[in-house]
Amino acid sequence: MAETINMPKLGFDMAEGTLIRWVKQVGENINKGDVLAEIETDKATVEVESPASGVVLQHIVDQGSVVPVNAPIAVVGNQGEKVETSAAPQKTESKPEEKKPEEKKEEAAQPAPKAEEIPTTNNRPQTAPASQTPPTTAAPVAQSEPTPEPAPSKPEGDGHVKASPLAKKIARDNQVDLSRVQGTGPGGRVVRKDVEAALSSGQTSKVEGRPSMPMPSVVPISHEDETTTQTKLRQAIARRMIESKTTVPHFYVTHEYKMDAVMALRKQLNEYLPENEKLSVNDFIVKAAALTLRQFSNLNSSFAGNNQVLRHGAVNVGVAVAVENGLLTVVTRDTDQKPIRQISADLKRMVAGAREGKVKPDDIEGSTFSVSNLGMYDVENFIAILNPPEAAILAVGSAREVPVVENGDIKIGWRMKATISVDHRVSDGAEAAQFMQKLAEFLENPVRMLV
């Protein structure tokens, strides 16, 4: 029996998506799990998999159509099976209205501006467009020719420059090359004021017996304001962040972690791993956060409204990824149950897909807690905005070698600061502080994450 495939809801706030490309064409065989189409959402371009096997019998919408969530987009069934499906409602981008013929005539009848009315820029007259000829009665705008710069004085036949004794003395004392000085005296003779003028300009002095090159002229660069239209992703981020900061009461707790053990263990493990599988510091942080969340269910929850909090059974850690024109969160599922090496591999695959603009729905949906790490940008500490409806997010800075005091002695140690942002409707400062302390037990004894 034929099965109708609908526009999936890829996120709790998704209302519609743009079908940008059909991967499988009508008449082609398709298996369950094969990519049927590519959908553009506010977040990313997502590959939509077919929930059924068979033959693509019909494309209900065209490429480029904006389709509401849960509206039918295609039909998959048996070869030769007949289908009767009404077309899904589609949206098209509005085009600028064409002007009426009488409006065009009115525009054409408008008199051309007079030459003296044409605006000028940088004191240069602007010519009227070719289609507009200024009236012959308009006075011509005078254009001044650039004044040619005087050429430097030429040496006489014996190689000496004509100069007064005083001018020569001043030039000798100040290491001025007289051949580069323009003389204003009789017959182009260099006089005192010419040398002084050259000194004040700084263009003719010698350095260690060599004349310097003339100073380059400064060409002003025009910096004009520019207005751009935000991408769909940037619009979605703006909408979500406004919602988060204006409706969710945030509070923040910062903790500094000893990272010596993590750095040493990471180095040791990476010696046995191929280049494309090496572990990052972030892999350890994600795993440590997932294990800690097992003991703090309030921070692995969502505020559901109506005085209700949804405590999630699974620990799915989302990791913020910087992409072109915005930010995307990829999700590792059951993070507390996976080994660090598997977490690292999953993140590498999903981050690469996010930056290429193609991800699967499961890669970006379903996170219960988020980690935002700016350590690779040499950031000491920062705070993150909550990702609704999640109750908490961890902002991670750089792991740095710094002077530390231990048992009264100063030595060098690895330290890292992290700040947790929490929804105050769901949890309080004491619980957040306890979470950060428990997180330290895993980061400062990372072998616990391997057993």
Long-range contacts (C-beta under 8 A, 24 or more apart in sequence): 1-77, 1-81, 2-54, 2-57, 2-75, 2-76, 2-77, 2-78, 2-81, 2-83, 3-51, 3-52, 3-54, 3-75, 3-76, 3-77, 4-72, 4-74, 4-75, 4-85, 5-36, 5-50, 5-51, 5-52, 5-72, 5-73, 5-74, 5-75, 5-76, 6-69, 6-70, 6-71, 6-72, 6-73, 7-39, 7-67, 7-68, 7-69, 7-70, 7-71, 7-72, 7-73, 7-88, 8-39, 8-48, 8-69, 8-361, 9-69, 9-70, 10-39, 10-41, 10-43, 10-46, 10-361, 10-364, 10-365, 11-41, 11-42, 11-43, 11-364, 11-365, 12-389, 13-42, 13-240, 14-41, 14-42, 14-69, 15-68, 15-69, 16-66, 16-67, 16-68, 16-69, 16-91, 17-41, 17-46, 17-66, 17-67, 17-69, 18-64, 18-65, 18-66, 18-67, 19-61, 19-62, 19-63, 19-64, 19-65, 19-67, 19-73, 20-45, 20-63, 20-64, 21-63, 22-59, 22-63, 23-47, 24-50, 24-56, 25-56, 25-59, 26-56, 26-57, 26-58, 26-59, 27-55, 27-56, 28-55, 28-56, 29-54, 29-55, 30-54, 30-55, 30-56, 30-76, 36-74, 36-76, 37-73, 37-74, 38-358, 40-232, 41-232, 42-232, 42-233, 42-235, 42-236, 43-233, 43-236, 43-328, 43-364, 44-233, 44-323, 44-328, 44-354, 44-357, 44-358, 44-359, 44-364, 45-357, 45-358, 45-359, 46-358, 46-359, 46-360, 46-361, 46-364, 47-358, 47-359, 47-360, 48-361, 49-360, 50-76, 52-76, 54-78, 54-79, 55-79, 57-81, 57-83, 58-83, 58-85, 60-85, 60-87, 60-88, 61-87, 61-88, 61-90, 62-90, 65-90, 65-91, 65-92, 66-90, 66-91, 66-92, 67-91, 114-138, 115-139, 115-140, 115-141, 116-141, 150-182, 151-182, 152-179, 152-180, 152-181, 152-182, 153-178, 153-179, 153-181, 153-182, 153-183, 153-188, 153-190, 154-179, 154-188, 155-179, 161-190, 162-187, 162-188, 162-189, 162-190, 163-189, 163-190, 163-191, 163-195, 164-189, 164-190, 164-191, 164-192, 166-191, 166-192, 167-191, 167-192, 167-194, 167-195, 170-195, 170-196, 170-199, 171-195, 174-199, 174-205, 175-205, 175-206, 175-207, 176-204, 176-205, 176-206, 177-204, 177-205, 177-206, 177-211, 179-211, 180-204, 180-211, 180-214, 231-325, 231-326, 233-323, 233-325, 233-326, 233-328, 234-325, 234-326, 236-326, 237-326, 237-327, 240-387, 240-388, 241-385, 243-388, 244-385, 244-386, 244-387, 244-388, 245-385, 247-388, 248-303, 248-386, 248-388, 248-423, 248-425, 249-423, 249-424, 249-425, 250-385, 250-386, 250-421, 250-422, 250-423, 250-424, 251-421, 251-422, 251-424, 251-429, 251-432, 252-383, 252-419, 252-420, 252-421, 252-422, 253-419, 253-420, 253-422, 253-429, 253-432, 253-433, 253-436, 254-381, 254-417, 254-418, 254-419, 254-436, 255-417, 255-418, 255-419, 255-433, 255-436, 255-437, 255-439, 255-440, 256-415, 256-416, 256-417, 257-415, 257-416, 257-417, 257-418, 257-439, 257-440, 257-443, 257-444, 258-413, 258-414, 258-415, 258-440, 258-443, 258-444, 259-399, 259-414, 259-415, 259-416, 259-443, 259-444, 260-413, 260-414, 261-443, 261-444, 261-445, 261-446, 261-447, 262-399, 262-414, 262-443, 262-444, 262-446, 263-399, 263-414, 265-446, 265-447, 273-341, 276-348, 277-341, 277-344, 277-345, 279-340, 279-341, 279-344, 280-344, 281-375, 281-399, 281-416, 282-319, 282-347, 282-371, 282-373, 282-375, 282-396, 283-340, 283-343, 283-344, 283-347, 284-340, 284-443, 284-446, 284-449, 285-371, 285-373, 285-394, 285-396, 285-418, 285-443, 286-317, 286-319, 286-332, 286-335, 286-343, 286-347, 286-371, 287-335, 287-336, 287-338, 287-340, 287-343, 287-442, 287-449, 288-439, 288-442, 288-443, 288-446, 288-449, 289-317, 289-335, 289-369, 289-371, 289-394, 289-439, 290-315, 290-317, 290-335, 290-336, 290-369, 291-336, 291-442, 291-448, 291-449, 292-435, 292-438, 292-439, 292-442, 293-317, 293-336, 293-368, 293-369, 294-336, 295-438, 296-431, 296-434, 296-435, 296-438, 298-391, 298-426, 298-427, 298-431, 299-369, 299-391, 299-392, 299-420, 299-422, 299-426, 299-427, 299-431, 299-432, 299-435, 300-368, 300-369, 300-391, 300-392, 301-368, 301-391, 301-426, 302-368, 302-389, 302-390, 302-391, 303-389, 303-391, 303-423, 303-425, 303-426, 304-389, 309-391, 309-426, 310-389, 312-368, 314-368, 315-368, 315-369, 316-366, 316-367, 316-368, 316-369, 317-367, 317-368, 317-369, 317-370, 317-371, 318-367, 318-368, 318-369, 318-370, 318-371, 318-387, 318-390, 319-347, 319-351, 319-370, 319-371, 319-372, 319-373, 320-370, 320-371, 320-372, 320-373, 320-384, 321-350, 321-351, 321-354, 321-355, 323-354, 323-355, 323-357, 324-355, 324-357, 328-354, 328-359, 328-364, 329-364, 329-367, 329-370, 329-387, 330-354, 330-359, 330-363, 330-364, 331-362, 331-363, 331-364, 331-365, 331-366, 331-367, 333-362, 333-366, 339-450, 340-449, 340-450, 369-393, 369-394, 370-394, 371-396, 372-396, 374-398, 375-399, 375-416, 380-417, 381-417, 381-419, 382-419, 383-419, 383-421, 384-419, 384-421, 385-421, 386-421, 386-422, 386-423, 390-423, 391-422, 391-423, 391-426, 391-427, 392-420, 392-421, 392-422, 392-423, 392-426, 392-427, 392-432, 393-420, 393-421, 394-418, 394-419, 394-420, 394-421, 395-419, 395-420, 395-421, 416-443
